[in-house]
Each structure stands twice: as structure tokens, then as C-alpha cells.
């Protein structure tokens, strides 16, 4: 297997290929094959971009038909049939059914583009510059989104100052600290040193922060705090939305309605680039062309994305995720946790983390290697990267899901 061309010519910034040193050639559903014919169970799912698995038949057929009919591929923000069909279905079958009233903005092709646009909306509509974010957050790699992100390695790569963000401890960090009261103190104490923010930006389930599910009561109290002080609540659903937690939007379990929501990754269907900002109509202060991007609203992504939304609704993917999530939780409780008392696990829907932080040494780097050797692809996240993230496609068949979990168990036992 020849990988020298990548090592000779590609930048040192390459990352995942170092953990999975093979040349991948083909993928279907939750399975991937490499040049040597080895098969892998995919518990990575494109970091959340492949909720519908690899190469779903419905999406492939739609995209091929669109290409063969010479459909518009690059449309900027022109009106097109692909955009019309996507908007109509998303509005009627997702937003209206969930009682949500949002304007929709097509940002650039990636999640960080959506976060940048959302920050502009918050600051422009309130006239304030500061935002609050949580420690443990990951929101993107461009400067505005990176200012929200707390991962030290990512921030050190910026090479520039990042400001106008106050980072607040996440609710799981200090059990004795009421972080809602803490934020209110920042707002009311004239010696706190913090300015009233335009928005509070959160993930309701911190994924790259280590798989931490924020409590329902905490989310409800945060919504009330934002209402009390006229602050916008922004939820980043780029990785944990699109059905990942068992409902299309991750915040549904708390019964709250954010002012701004960012979506990307699987909203584009099967890895196609697309990102959206959803925001309450009264926040639409944009002037025409005030936030643009050459590749905003990729038409082929809308074709695939519409097929994905249809799969979500017609195949009741939310219900599937809830049921499969119970299977994963039971396996972790009954088969993984008993292997060693120091192992912890947590998660929701089909996003789970196995935490090895209590071991006091790096357990996950050799564990990822063992998983890969045994035929399972999964990444590590969290503080010191000591949490193994389990993130299979939402439509994974139960026998393959169980097979992947058994490969995980085998790998953990080898490392222990």
C-alpha cells in the first residue's frame, strides 16, 4: 500500500490519517474497505457528517439524476428548483411539525461558516460584542468560532488574538458551582469585569469536549436567564443535531426554543457540504449581500440533503436512534464498564463516550490503534483526548452495531 505521496506532499496538518494509516477506497452504510480489502465498522461517521451512512442509495440516485439532467450546480443564492424543494420540505416537515418559526440562511459550505454568520447576527441585532461560551466547547476553526472553542491545541494554531468571549465553566465541571447563578452574577455585579453579552453559545451535548450531556433543568434555566436579561440563546447543533441525540434538534428534550441555531454536517445528506443558520424572524437585520460566500448553498448538497430529510421522516430515524441508543448504553453498562472500575461512560442517542481519564496515563491512543487493527474506526476526544467517541451512522443495522461494540470490547480488553 503506497502512502508516500501523501507523506511527501501533504502538509503536517493532516490528522486522522495518522490514526488510521491506510488508503480507504470504498464505503457503504456503516462499513468501509481499504486498498487491501480489509473491512472496517465505522463508528466515526465523518465526525457527524454521515448520519445516513456512506453512499445511501436514495441520495446517490437523486444526485446522479440531477447531474445527468445538467441541473444547476453552482448557484450562489439564485433561486433554483433544488433550493425550493429543500426549503419547502424542511419548513413543512421539520420546522412546522416541531412548532419552530425560523428564517433560514445558507452560509458557506462548512459548520464554522454558519457559526461566523450566527455571531454576526447576534452582534448586529443586539449592538453588543461580547458573547458567553462554555469551557469544553468546540465551535469551529475560523477566528470567530475559534474564539468560542476552548481546545488549547486548536487555539494555539490561530496565530492571532481572539477576544470578545467570556468562557464559563460547563455545569459538569464543578458540581458545587451553580453555573447559571455564576452567569447571573457576571451580569449583575458591577465588579465582575464582564460586559452584557449579545448571546450565550452552547452545544446541548458537548461532543469534542468529551461527550457531556448538559442537564435538561440547566438548559431550561439558561433559557430563562437569557429571557430575563435580553440575551440571545444560540445552540450549535452542527455535530449533535440532525437526529444524533434521538430528536432532530438536540434541544428538543429540554422543551426550549433557541433564538439562533446552526446546522451543518449531515444536513448536507451524505457528506456533501452545506450549512444553515436558523434564527427568529425578528433578528433578520441583514442588508442584501452583507454576509456572502461563493459556495453558499451548494445545489448538489441540497439535492442530497432533501433526500436525507425524507429518510429522516419516512424511516422514523429519530425513533431508530432512541432504540439503538438503548442498545449501546446497555452494552457499555454490562460489557465495557465491568472490565475495569475506572472506566466511565456517558452519552445520548447514538453519541457515546468511554472515558479512560481515571487511569492517569494515555489509554486511548493505543486503544484507537487496537480498534483499527481489529476492524473498528473510532476517534478520541475530550480533555487530554482520553475519551473514545462512539458515533456510528444513525441508520446502522443492529447486527453491524453489535459487531462494532464487540470489536470495541475486544480492543479494550487487549489494552487493559
C-alpha positions in Angstrom: 0.0 0.0 0.0 1.7 3.2 -1.2 1.2 6.2 1.1 4.4 8.0 0.3 2.8 10.6 -2.0 0.6 11.8 1.0 3.6 11.9 3.4 5.8 13.6 0.9 3.5 16.3 -0.4 0.6 16.8 2.1 1.0 19.2 5.0 1.9 18.1 8.5 -1.6 19.4 9.5 -3.1 16.1 8.3 -4.6 14.3 11.3 -7.0 11.4 11.0 -4.8 9.5 8.5 -2.2 9.3 11.3 -4.6 7.3 13.4 -5.9 5.2 10.5 -2.8 4.6 8.3 -4.5 3.0 5.3 -5.9 4.0 1.9 -9.7 3.9 2.0 -11.3 3.0 -1.3 -15.0 2.1 -0.8 -17.8 2.5 1.7 -21.4 1.5 2.1 -23.7 2.1 5.0 -21.6 1.7 8.2 -18.8 -0.3 6.5 -15.6 0.9 4.9 -13.0 -1.0 2.9 -9.3 -0.2 2.1 -7.0 -0.9 -0.8 -6.0 -4.2 0.7 -9.6 -5.4 1.0 -9.9 -5.0 4.8 -13.3 -4.2 6.2 -14.0 -1.7 9.0 -17.0 -0.9 11.0 -17.4 2.9 11.0 -18.0 4.4 14.5 -16.7 7.8 13.2 -19.3 8.7 10.6 -17.4 11.6 9.2 -17.4 13.3 12.6 -21.2 13.5 12.2 -21.4 14.3 8.5 -22.6 10.8 7.7 -25.7 10.3 9.8 -27.3 8.4 6.9 -24.3 6.3 6.3 -22.0 6.0 3.3 -23.5 6.2 -0.2 -27.2 5.9 0.6 -29.0 4.6 -2.4 -31.7 7.2 -2.4 -29.2 10.1 -2.3 -26.9 8.6 -4.9 -29.8 8.1 -7.3 -31.0 11.7 -6.8 -27.6 13.2 -7.3 -26.8 11.1 -10.4 -30.2 12.1 -11.9 -29.5 15.8 -11.1 -26.1 15.6 -12.7 -27.3 13.7 -15.8 -30.0 16.4 -16.3 -27.5 19.2 -16.2 -29.0 20.7 -13.1 -27.5 24.0 -11.8 -24.5 23.1 -9.6 -23.1 26.5 -8.7 -26.0 28.8 -7.9 -24.7 31.4 -5.4 -28.0 32.5 -3.8 -30.0 32.4 -7.1 -33.5 30.8 -7.0 -33.3 27.2 -8.1 -35.7 24.2 -8.0 -33.3 22.3 -5.8 -33.3 25.1 -3.2 -37.1 25.5 -3.4 -37.7 21.8 -2.8 -35.2 21.7 0.1 -36.7 24.8 1.8 -40.3 23.6 1.4 -39.7 20.2 2.8 -37.5 21.4 5.7 -40.1 24.0 6.6 -43.2 21.8 6.4 -41.8 18.5 7.7 -39.2 19.6 10.3 -39.8 23.2 11.5 -43.6 23.4 11.3 -44.1 20.0 12.8 -41.9 21.0 15.7 -43.6 24.3 16.2 -40.5 26.3 15.2 -40.6 29.6 13.3 -37.2 30.4 11.9 -35.7 32.3 8.9 -33.1 30.2 7.1 -29.8 31.5 5.9 -27.5 29.5 3.7 -24.0 30.2 4.9 -20.7 28.9 3.5 -20.2 25.2 3.0 -18.9 24.3 6.5 -20.1 24.5 10.1 -17.7 27.2 11.1 -19.1 29.4 8.3 -22.6 29.0 10.0 -21.1 29.9 13.4 -19.4 33.0 12.0 -22.7 34.2 10.4 -24.6 33.4 13.6 -22.2 35.5 15.7 -22.7 38.4 13.3 -26.5 38.1 13.6 -26.3 38.2 17.4 -23.9 41.1 17.5 -25.7 43.1 14.8 -29.2 42.6 16.2 -28.2 43.5 19.8 -25.4 46.0 19.2 -23.3 44.2 21.7 -19.9 42.4 21.0 -19.3 40.1 23.9 -20.6 36.5 23.9 -20.5 33.9 26.6 -19.5 30.3 25.8 -18.8 27.2 27.9 -15.5 25.6 28.7 -15.2 22.3 26.8 -16.8 23.9 23.7 -15.9 23.3 20.1 -17.5 25.5 17.5 -15.1 25.7 14.6 -11.6 26.7 13.3 -12.2 30.2 11.8 -11.3 33.1 14.1 -14.8 33.9 15.5 -15.8 30.3 16.0 -12.3 29.5 17.4 -12.6 32.3 19.9 -15.6 30.3 21.3 -13.6 27.0 21.2 -11.6 26.1 24.3 -9.3 23.3 23.0 -5.8 24.6 23.6 -4.2 22.9 20.6 -6.8 24.4 18.2 -6.4 27.9 19.7 -2.6 27.7 19.5 -2.9 27.2 15.8 -4.6 30.5 15.3 -1.6 32.8 15.3 -3.8 35.7 16.2 -5.6 37.3 19.2 -9.1 36.1 19.9 -11.4 38.2 22.0 -14.9 39.3 23.0 -15.7 35.9 24.5 -16.2 35.1 28.2 -15.8 31.3 28.9 -18.0 30.0 31.7 -17.4 26.6 33.4 -19.7 23.9 32.0 -22.2 22.6 34.5 -20.4 19.2 34.9 -17.0 20.7 35.8 -17.6 21.9 39.3 -20.6 20.1 41.0 -20.6 22.7 43.8 -20.8 25.6 41.4 -24.2 26.7 40.1 -23.1 28.0 36.7 -26.4 29.7 36.0 -26.1 31.7 39.2 -22.5 32.3 38.2 -23.5 33.9 34.9 -26.2 36.0 36.6 -23.5 37.2 39.0 -21.4 38.2 36.0 -24.3 40.2 34.6 -25.3 42.0 37.9 -22.0 42.5 39.7 -20.6 45.9 38.7 -17.1 44.5 39.6 -17.4 41.3 37.5 -15.4 42.7 34.7 -17.8 41.1 32.2 -20.0 43.0 29.7 -23.5 42.0 29.0 -23.2 39.6 26.1 -25.0 39.5 22.8 -25.5 35.8 23.1 -24.8 32.7 25.1 -23.5 30.0 22.8 -23.7 26.3 23.7 -23.8 22.7 22.5 -26.5 20.9 24.4 -24.2 17.9 24.3 -20.6 18.7 24.2 -19.1 16.2 21.8 -15.4 17.0 21.2 -15.3 18.3 24.8 -15.7 14.7 26.0 -19.3 13.6 25.4 -21.1 15.6 28.2 -24.9 15.8 28.1 -26.0 19.1 29.6 -28.9 18.6 32.0 -32.4 19.5 31.0 -33.0 21.6 34.0 -29.8 23.5 33.4 -30.8 24.2 29.8 -34.3 25.4 30.9 -32.7 27.7 33.5 -30.3 29.1 30.8 -33.2 29.9 28.5 -35.0 31.7 31.4 -31.8 33.6 32.2 -31.4 34.8 28.6 -35.0 35.9 28.6 -34.6 37.8 31.8 -31.7 39.8 30.6 -32.5 40.2 26.9 -29.6 37.9 25.8 -29.9 35.7 22.7 -29.5 31.9 23.2 -27.6 30.3 20.4 -27.4 26.5 20.0 -24.7 24.9 17.9 -26.3 21.7 16.5 -23.7 21.2 13.8 -22.5 17.8 15.2 -25.2 16.8 17.6 -28.3 17.8 15.5 -29.9 16.1 12.5 -31.2 13.3 14.8 -28.0 12.4 16.5 -29.4 12.6 20.0 -32.7 11.0 19.2 -34.6 14.1 18.1 -33.9 16.2 15.0 -32.7 19.1 17.1 -30.7 18.3 20.3 -32.5 20.9 22.3 -36.0 19.4 21.9 -35.5 17.2 25.0 -35.4 20.3 27.1 -38.5 21.9 25.6 -36.7 25.1 24.8 -36.5 27.3 21.7 -33.2 28.9 20.9 -33.0 32.3 19.2 -30.3 31.1 16.8 -29.4 27.5 15.7 -26.5 26.4 13.5 -26.7 23.3 11.4 -24.1 21.7 9.1 -22.5 18.2 8.6 -25.4 15.8 8.0 -27.8 18.5 6.8 -26.0 18.1 3.5 -27.0 14.4 3.3 -24.1 12.1 2.8 -21.0 14.3 3.4 -22.0 17.0 0.9 -21.0 20.5 2.1 -23.9 22.6 3.4 -24.6 24.8 6.4 -27.6 26.7 7.7 -28.3 29.3 10.3 -31.8 29.3 11.7 -32.9 32.4 13.5 -36.1 34.1 14.7 -37.6 36.4 12.1 -37.2 39.5 14.3 -33.4 39.1 14.1 -33.2 39.4 10.3 -31.4 42.7 10.2 -29.2 41.7 7.3 -28.7 44.1 4.4 -28.6 42.3 1.0 -25.1 40.8 0.5 -23.9 41.7 3.9 -22.8 38.2 4.6 -21.9 36.2 1.5 -19.8 33.3 0.2 -19.0 31.9 -3.2 -20.0 28.4 -2.2 -23.0 29.1 0.0 -26.0 26.9 -0.8 -24.3 24.1 -2.8 -27.1 22.8 -5.1 -26.0 19.2 -5.1 -25.9 19.3 -1.3 -29.5 20.5 -1.3 -30.5 17.6 -3.6 -28.8 15.1 -1.2 -29.9 17.0 1.9 -33.6 16.8 0.8 -33.2 13.0 0.3 -31.8 12.9 3.8 -34.7 14.8 5.3 -37.1 12.4 3.6 -35.2 9.4 5.0 -35.3 11.1 8.5 -39.1 11.4 8.3 -40.2 8.4 6.3 -38.0 5.9 8.0 -38.6 7.4 11.5 -34.9 7.8 12.1 -35.4 9.6 15.4 -37.2 6.5 16.8 -34.5 4.3 15.5 -31.8 6.3 17.2 -33.7 6.2 20.5 -33.9 2.4 20.3 -30.3 1.8 19.2 -29.1 4.2 21.8 -30.6 2.0 24.5 -28.7 -1.0 23.0 -25.4 0.9 23.1 -26.0 2.1 26.7 -26.8 -1.5 27.8 -23.6 -2.8 26.2 -21.4 -0.2 27.8 -23.0 -0.8 31.2 -22.9 -4.6 31.0 -19.9 -5.4 28.9 -17.4 -2.5 29.0 -17.8 -0.9 32.4 -17.2 -4.2 34.3 -13.8 -4.6 32.6 -12.3 -2.1 35.0 -13.9 0.1 37.7 -12.1 3.2 36.4 -13.9 3.1 33.1 -16.7 5.7 32.8 -19.2 6.1 30.0 -21.9 8.7 29.1 -23.9 9.8 26.1 -27.3 10.1 24.5 -28.9 8.7 21.3 -26.1 7.4 19.1 -23.3 9.6 20.6 -21.4 7.9 23.4 -18.1 8.3 25.1 -16.0 5.8 27.0 -13.8 7.8 29.4 -10.4 6.5 30.4 -9.2 9.7 32.2 -9.1 8.0 35.6 -6.3 5.7 34.5 -3.7 8.5 34.8 -2.0 7.7 31.6 -2.8 7.7 27.8 -5.1 4.8 27.2 -7.0 6.0 24.2 -4.1 6.3 21.7 -3.2 2.6 21.9 -6.9 1.8 22.1 -7.7 3.6 18.8 -4.8 1.7 17.3 -6.2 -1.6 18.7 -9.7 -0.8 17.4 -8.3 0.0 14.0 -6.3 -3.3 13.9 -9.4 -5.2 14.9 -11.6 -3.5 12.2 -13.2 -0.6 14.1 -12.8 3.1 13.3 -13.4 5.5 16.2 -11.8 8.7 17.3 -10.7 10.1 20.7 -11.9 13.4 22.2 -12.1 15.4 25.5 -9.5 16.5 28.0 -6.1 15.0 27.0 -8.1 13.0 24.4 -8.9 10.4 27.0 -12.5 9.7 25.8 -13.2 7.3 23.0 -16.1 8.6 20.9 -18.7 6.2 19.5 -20.6 7.8 16.7 -22.0 5.3 14.2 -24.3 6.3 11.3 -27.9 6.6 12.6 -29.2 4.1 10.2 -26.6 1.4 11.1 -28.1 -2.1 11.1 -28.3 -3.6 14.6 -26.1 -6.6 13.7 -23.3 -4.3 12.5 -23.8 -2.0 15.5 -23.4 -5.1 17.8 -20.4 -6.3 15.9 -18.8 -2.9 16.3 -19.4 -2.9 20.0 -17.9 -6.4 20.3 -14.8 -5.2 18.5 -14.6 -2.3 21.0 -14.8 -4.8 23.9 -12.1 -6.9 22.3 -9.9 -3.9 21.9 -10.4 -2.6 25.4 -9.5 -6.0 26.9 -6.3 -6.1 24.8 -5.2 -2.7 26.1 -6.1 -3.4 29.7 
